[in-house]
Amino acid sequence: MKKKIGIVGGGRFGMTLAQSLAAKGVDVILVDSDWHVVQSLADTTIRAVHGDGSLPDTLREAGFADCDMAVVAISSSLECSTLATINCKDLGVRRVIAKASSDLQGRVLSKIGADIVVFPDRDRAFRLAKHIIANAPIDLFEIAEGYSVGEISVPKSLVGKTLIEGNVRQVYGVTVLAIRRTSGDGKGPRETIITQGVERLQDGDILVVFGPDENLEKLSR
């Protein structure tokens, strides 16, 4: 039976986590109050629900009571993250992981029942420092021990090829979740392309990749 994970919040952290888990075959439910976020997942295996994740009825109707684990991926509002955490526990979710942006928020979330509190921004800074020291051109966010989501500049050997032609999954042992690409003269903001493996890679593209840390480092060389 597939593991079912509920995620509250479809920001960068929540969205990346949802896509990474779905890519590994996990049954993912994501709740977000932004209709555009929900619509962006219409053609994926992620069940996206539009609603206020701090309300118990929203989480109940979304199916959180049947989840093996819930991740509260909002930290901009202490009230919302606190209510979402309490409601997940009240629905009987066995394990709740909550995102925090400060030590105070982390202590509050722990006190009201979060089983694990994570500090992505702080942890990301520590990992970035480690990779700068190691001179590794890779930006990582650890999902589980030994597995990360990373942003990697497309290797020269793959420029002009599709992911299928480059046999990326088989050769490197990683899953490319998206391509981040600048348009026009390359000075504008990057657009994110949810790839189907048929887009031709361009010089300057950034690949959003999930896989074992050693495989991500292999791709970044």
C-alpha positions as CSV (number, residue, x, y, z in Angstrom):
1,M,0.0,0.0,0.0
2,K,1.4,3.4,-1.0
3,K,2.3,5.9,1.7
4,K,0.0,8.9,1.8
5,I,1.4,12.3,2.7
6,G,-0.6,15.5,3.3
7,I,1.1,18.9,2.8
8,V,-0.3,22.2,3.9
9,G,1.1,25.1,1.8
10,G,2.2,25.2,-1.8
11,G,5.1,27.6,-1.6
12,R,8.6,26.8,-2.8
13,F,9.2,24.4,0.1
14,G,5.8,22.7,0.0
15,M,5.7,22.4,-3.8
16,T,9.2,21.0,-4.1
17,L,8.5,18.5,-1.4
18,A,5.2,17.5,-3.0
19,Q,6.8,17.0,-6.5
20,S,9.7,15.1,-5.1
21,L,7.5,12.7,-3.1
22,A,5.1,12.2,-6.1
23,A,8.1,11.4,-8.3
24,K,9.0,8.6,-6.0
25,G,5.4,7.2,-6.1
26,V,4.1,8.6,-2.9
27,D,0.4,9.5,-2.8
28,V,0.4,13.3,-2.1
29,I,-2.4,15.7,-1.1
30,L,-1.5,19.4,-1.1
31,V,-3.7,22.1,0.3
32,D,-3.2,25.7,-0.6
33,S,-5.3,28.9,-0.5
34,D,-3.9,30.1,-3.9
35,W,-6.0,28.9,-6.7
36,H,-3.2,29.4,-9.2
37,V,-1.0,27.0,-7.2
38,V,-3.8,24.4,-7.2
39,Q,-4.3,24.8,-11.0
40,S,-0.6,24.4,-11.7
41,L,-0.9,20.8,-10.4
42,A,-3.9,19.8,-12.5
43,D,-1.9,17.5,-14.8
44,T,0.1,15.8,-12.1
45,T,-0.5,12.9,-9.8
46,I,-0.6,15.3,-6.8
47,R,-4.1,15.8,-5.4
48,A,-4.3,19.6,-5.0
49,V,-7.1,21.1,-2.9
50,H,-8.0,24.7,-2.8
51,G,-8.7,25.9,0.7
52,D,-7.5,27.4,4.0
53,G,-5.2,24.8,5.5
54,S,-5.6,26.2,9.0
55,L,-9.3,25.2,9.1
56,P,-10.1,21.6,10.3
57,D,-12.9,21.2,7.8
58,T,-10.6,21.9,4.9
59,L,-8.1,19.3,6.0
60,R,-10.8,16.7,6.8
61,E,-12.4,17.1,3.4
62,A,-9.0,16.9,1.7
63,G,-8.5,13.5,3.3
64,F,-5.8,14.3,5.9
65,A,-7.4,11.9,8.4
66,D,-6.2,9.0,6.1
67,C,-2.6,10.4,5.8
68,D,0.4,8.5,7.3
69,M,2.1,11.8,7.8
70,A,1.4,15.6,7.4
71,V,3.8,18.4,6.6
72,V,2.9,21.9,7.6
73,A,4.9,23.8,5.0
74,I,3.8,27.3,6.0
75,S,5.9,29.5,8.3
76,S,5.0,33.1,7.3
77,S,2.1,33.1,9.8
78,L,2.6,31.6,13.3
79,E,-1.2,31.5,13.8
80,C,-1.8,29.5,10.5
81,S,1.1,27.1,11.1
82,T,0.0,26.5,14.7
83,L,-3.7,25.9,13.8
84,A,-2.7,23.6,10.9
85,T,-0.5,21.6,13.2
86,I,-3.1,21.3,15.9
87,N,-5.8,20.3,13.3
88,C,-3.6,17.6,11.8
89,K,-3.0,16.1,15.2
90,D,-6.7,16.3,16.0
91,L,-7.5,14.4,12.8
92,G,-5.3,11.6,14.0
93,V,-2.3,12.0,11.7
94,R,0.3,9.9,13.4
95,R,3.3,12.1,12.5
96,V,3.3,15.8,11.8
97,I,6.4,17.7,10.5
98,A,6.2,21.5,10.7
99,K,8.3,24.1,9.0
100,A,9.5,27.0,11.2
101,S,11.3,30.3,10.3
102,S,12.5,31.2,13.8
103,D,13.5,29.5,17.1
104,L,10.4,30.9,18.8
105,Q,8.1,29.5,16.1
106,G,9.9,26.2,16.4
107,R,9.4,26.0,20.1
108,V,5.7,26.9,19.8
109,L,5.1,24.2,17.2
110,S,6.9,21.6,19.3
111,K,4.8,22.5,22.3
112,I,1.5,22.2,20.5
113,G,2.3,18.7,19.1
114,A,4.6,18.8,16.0
115,D,6.6,15.6,16.1
116,I,9.5,17.2,14.1
117,V,10.2,20.9,13.4
118,V,12.4,21.8,10.4
119,F,14.2,25.0,9.6
120,P,14.7,24.8,5.8
121,D,16.3,28.3,5.4
122,R,18.8,27.8,8.2
123,D,19.6,24.2,7.1
124,R,19.9,25.4,3.5
125,A,22.4,28.0,4.6
126,F,24.5,25.4,6.4
127,R,24.5,23.1,3.3
128,L,25.3,26.0,1.0
129,A,28.3,26.9,3.1
130,K,29.5,23.3,2.9
131,H,29.2,23.2,-0.9
132,I,30.9,26.6,-1.3
133,I,33.8,25.3,0.7
134,A,33.9,22.2,-1.3
135,N,33.6,24.3,-4.5
136,A,30.7,22.2,-5.7
137,P,28.4,24.0,-8.2
138,I,25.2,22.6,-6.7
139,D,22.4,24.0,-4.5
140,L,20.9,21.3,-2.4
141,F,17.9,20.8,-0.1
142,E,17.9,17.5,1.8
143,I,14.6,15.6,1.7
144,A,15.8,12.5,3.6
145,E,19.2,11.3,4.7
146,G,21.3,10.9,1.6
147,Y,18.6,12.2,-0.8
148,S,18.2,15.8,-1.9
149,V,16.5,18.1,-4.4
150,G,19.1,20.2,-6.1
151,E,19.4,23.0,-8.7
152,I,22.2,22.1,-11.2
153,S,23.4,24.0,-14.3
154,V,22.8,21.8,-17.3
155,P,26.0,20.0,-18.3
156,K,27.5,20.9,-21.6
157,S,27.2,17.3,-22.8
158,L,23.4,17.6,-22.5
159,V,22.9,21.0,-24.3
160,G,20.8,20.5,-27.4
161,K,19.4,17.1,-26.2
162,T,16.2,16.1,-24.5
163,L,16.3,14.3,-21.2
164,I,15.2,11.2,-23.0
165,E,17.9,11.4,-25.6
166,G,20.5,12.1,-22.9
167,N,19.2,9.0,-20.9
168,V,19.6,11.1,-17.8
169,R,17.7,8.9,-15.4
170,Q,19.6,5.7,-16.4
171,V,23.0,7.3,-16.8
172,Y,23.0,9.5,-13.7
173,G,20.4,7.8,-11.5
174,V,18.4,11.1,-10.8
175,T,14.9,12.4,-11.6
176,V,14.6,15.8,-13.3
177,L,11.6,17.5,-11.8
178,A,11.7,20.8,-13.8
179,I,13.8,23.1,-15.9
180,R,14.4,26.7,-14.9
181,R,15.0,28.8,-18.0
182,T,15.5,32.5,-18.8
183,S,13.7,33.9,-21.8
184,G,14.7,36.4,-24.5
185,D,18.1,37.9,-23.8
186,G,18.6,35.8,-20.7
187,K,18.3,38.8,-18.4
188,G,14.7,38.3,-17.4
189,P,13.3,36.1,-14.6
190,R,13.5,32.4,-15.0
191,E,10.4,30.4,-15.9
192,T,9.8,27.0,-14.5
193,I,9.1,24.2,-17.0
194,I,7.6,21.0,-15.6
195,T,9.3,18.7,-18.0
196,Q,8.0,15.6,-19.8
197,G,11.5,14.8,-21.0
198,V,11.0,16.0,-24.5
199,E,12.1,19.6,-24.2
200,R,15.6,20.4,-25.7
201,L,18.0,21.6,-23.1
202,Q,19.6,25.0,-23.6
203,D,22.9,26.5,-22.4
204,G,22.1,28.3,-19.2
205,D,19.2,26.1,-18.1
206,I,19.0,25.1,-14.5
207,L,17.8,21.5,-13.8
208,V,15.7,20.9,-10.6
209,V,16.8,17.4,-9.8
210,F,15.9,14.8,-7.1
211,G,18.1,11.8,-6.2
212,P,20.9,10.4,-4.1
213,D,23.5,13.1,-3.1
214,E,26.3,11.3,-4.8
215,N,24.4,11.1,-8.1
216,L,23.5,14.8,-8.0
217,E,27.2,15.6,-7.5
218,K,28.1,13.3,-10.4
219,L,25.7,15.3,-12.6
220,S,27.1,18.6,-11.5
221,R,30.7,17.8,-12.6
